[in-house]
Each structure stands twice: as structure tokens, then as C-alpha cells.
Amino acid sequence: MSAKHPGGAGLKRRLGLTSTIIVRVIGNLVALLINVAAAFILVRKLSPSDYAFYQTLTKRGVWIGSLLLLLLGEWVYRYNAQRIPGSWEASIVASIISAFYAFFAGIIVAQYLRASISIAFLSGLALSSFAAFAMLRMALNALRPLRFTLLNIVYRLFYTTFVVFFVYFIGYGVIGALWSMIIAGIVASFLCYAWGKRAKPPTSSLSLLLREWIRHSFVYVPTALARILASLDALIAYHFWGSQAVAAFFATFMVFSLIRESIAVGTNYVAAYLLQGGKEEKSLQGLVALLALIVPLLVFMASHPFHIVYLINPRYAWARSVIAFHALYTVTAMFEAYFASIASGSIKGRAEETAIKLLKLTSLFFFTRIAYFLLITVLALTLGKGPSRLIAWSMSLTIVSLLSIIGYVKLTPSLSYSMFKRHAILTIIYTVLSYLVARLVRLPLPSQRFFLEVKILALPFIEYVIITYIIIVLITPELRQMLKHVLKLV
């Protein structure tokens, strides 16, 4: 690889910040569209108890199994983004250590969820393969952000292929889902290594960097504790409300979870952009495009909750009222993720120079997640049956997300309430516009048959998307400018 364009830097320069963010979001949406097949197979083929177990393990147990990723992963990302010598080799060692820890953590979490010995062992392997992949992915994200998007597509493609094979055709159930995760993680780890080493920083002292990361891992202890606390929400709900409620929450949140992951992939490039010398005044350019892209999707789902739940699984139709609250939380989570990336990327330098400043950010995350933990605990103790407990669960996430946004604005000089106000007004405009268009779209009664429901939704959704996006582009100067830029590149 030539030194002129390390890690695809030439392409990134031509695309610009906003276009790169959108390419990453759309690329990850493609990956998640591939994953949708697996998600729908799992939600329909697994029993509520098995689905609750698998979702709790993969959505919450992963956080517990990723403790070392939480402590070291940000240093892996920041050091590779700043091209500090030796950071790639240190990332590989950190990945191996993290995999060993995650294996035992997965077994413990599965045992807590009353899984058999064989399923607990597979759970350990699943979390282990994911932890190794996730640590290497942090480095690749910093070194080759566009190739990182392709990596997600490959991972989802392998995962979905094996879910279709093991769960849909062979009927292995939760065991097949775990094997799919294991195989996809191993393949993606090797691919990540192959791509990352071509753009890696110069080789240097491996032990020196590892000691530096470990010595300053205290910076991310609040983040690790916060993630573990937040991961207990499903375990608490599992204990007090039962597997049916947990399954319903994750089932109704499934599509929103995929969208949130795409947002996270797009927005975390902002941190690398700033760490590599990008201008802070330009760092918010991508948020308008993200809002324009994502808000109409959320509004459509909130406007037709019955159809969305029937598409997922009619078994959870009783929980359809929570859909609108999931959409609201996804919007606030988008702001939180974007502001967090700006806050992190605006702090440059090695560990000794940045530790205290970063500790303020991680402490903010910690205290907001304590608030969430307390909220979900009180809810679990006070609320009984019905969709109200799921709505309260979703609203708790929204409240904590808003607290985080306020904190990031206060801690980051390049952020201001006026910026937040402007983007909040745009969000309201896009929401009202999308809602009006959504109400014009006529839909027949939902069908319990998956492919018939897809057919019912397809044409009205396409009409809605075309009308809404055309109007949004016409009323938003930034989007018109971005489209002109992209067309020039083409």
C-alpha cells in the first residue's frame, strides 16, 4: 500500500466527513438488512424462553464478556487512529486476552440464565469469538473506516447464512444460533487481521504500549462498570417479569436495535476524523444528514406499530404500544452517540496527556447508567403485567440518553445548546413532515404470514420513502449541497 493513501485516506478526503458518515451508515444498513433475515428467523423459530435467553446473552451478556474491550478498546481505537507506532501489534495481543476472558464470562452468564452445560460452553465460545473480533474491529475502524463497513457486511452475511442453515433448515434452535455467532466471529477476525495489517502504523515496542494501556485503563473503569450495570436491566426484568416480557421487549426493539447499530457505526467515525486533525467546526455536519436519513424510518414504524409487530412476530402484538417509545429513544440515542464521538475526538494525545479529560467523559457515562440501573430496578419492583412495563423500560432509556446529551454539551467546548436546539428543531420538522406523509399511506389489515406482510408493506413503504426524502432534501440546504458534492465525485 502506498504511503500516499494510507488506509484509504485519499478516498476519505474526496468523500468528506458527512459523505463518509453516510456511506458508513448505509453500508452498515446493508449489513443489517442481511442480518434481518437471521433476526426474523430467530424471533419466529425460537420459543419465547429460548429467544429471551439468546437475546439476553447477545445483547447484555456481551457487555459483561467485553470487559477488557471496554477497558482497553478505546485506547486501541485512539492509538491506531493517531498512527502511534506499535498500536496494531498491541491490539492483536489485547484481542487474544479479551477472548480468553469472554469465554469464561459467557459460561457464567449462561449458567445464571439456567442454561445446560453444553449450551453454556457454546455461549462461552460465542462471546469469545465476538470479543476477539470486536477488539480487532476497533483497530480496523480507526485504520480503514470504509473497509470497516465492508467487514460488517461480511460478518452479517456469514452469521445470517449459518442461522438460515442451522436454525431454519436443520432446526437446531438456540444451539444453531450460537454456532452461527461462533463461525461468523472467527471468519471476521481473520479478515479483520488481513485488512488491518496493510494499513497498520509502524512497528514499535509491543510491551510498552500494552503497559501504557493497562496503566491507564482506570480511565475506562467507569465505562466498564456502567456497561455492566446497564446490562443488568434484562437480567432484572428476567427475574421479576419473566422471559415473556424480556422476549417481547427485545422482539419489539429488534429493528430499532439494528438502526441504532448503524448510527453507532456512522457516528464513531467523527472521533477518528477529529483525532486525525479534522476541524471541530465541521464535526456536526453529518448530524443533519443522519437525522434526514433515520427519522423518516422511525416515524413510519411508530405510525404503523401493528404492522411492524406482525412483521416481527404476531405473538408479541400485545406489546405494540411500545413501538413509538422505541422510536423516540432511537432519536435521542442518535444525538447521544454523535455528541459522544465529538467529545471523545476533541481530546487528542497519548494516555498521559488525555487520561484526566477522558475520565470526565467516562464518569458522565457511569453516573447516567447508575440512574438507569436505579430506574429499571424501581420499575421491576413496582410494575406488574402488561405493556406499561415495557413502555416504562423504553422511557427509562430515553431519559438517561437525554441526561447524557446534556452532560456532553457541558463538557465539550465545541458543543453548545444552540447547536443542539437547531438540530432538535430539524428533528421536529422531519418528524411532523414524515408523520403527515405516513398518515396518507393506506395499509390494509396485517397478516400473520411473514411474506404476505412483507408484500403488504413493501409498496406503501417505498412510496412513503420517496415522497418523504424528496421533500426533506428540498427543504434542507445542507442535504442539497451534499448531494451536489457526491454527484461531482460520481
Secondary structure as UniProt FT lines:
FT   TURN            3..4
FT   HELIX           6..8
FT   HELIX           9..45
FT   HELIX           48..56
FT   HELIX           57..61
FT   HELIX           62..65
FT   HELIX           67..81
FT   TURN            82..83
FT   TURN            85..86
FT   HELIX           87..112
FT   TURN            113..114
FT   HELIX           117..143
FT   HELIX           145..163
FT   HELIX           164..169
FT   HELIX           173..196
FT   TURN            197..198
FT   HELIX           206..215
FT   HELIX           217..220
FT   HELIX           221..241
FT   HELIX           243..275
FT   TURN            276..277
FT   HELIX           280..282
FT   TURN            283..284
FT   HELIX           285..303
FT   HELIX           305..312
FT   HELIX           314..322
FT   HELIX           323..345
FT   HELIX           351..382
FT   HELIX           388..411
FT   TURN            413..414
FT   HELIX           417..440
FT   HELIX           450..475
FT   HELIX           477..489
//
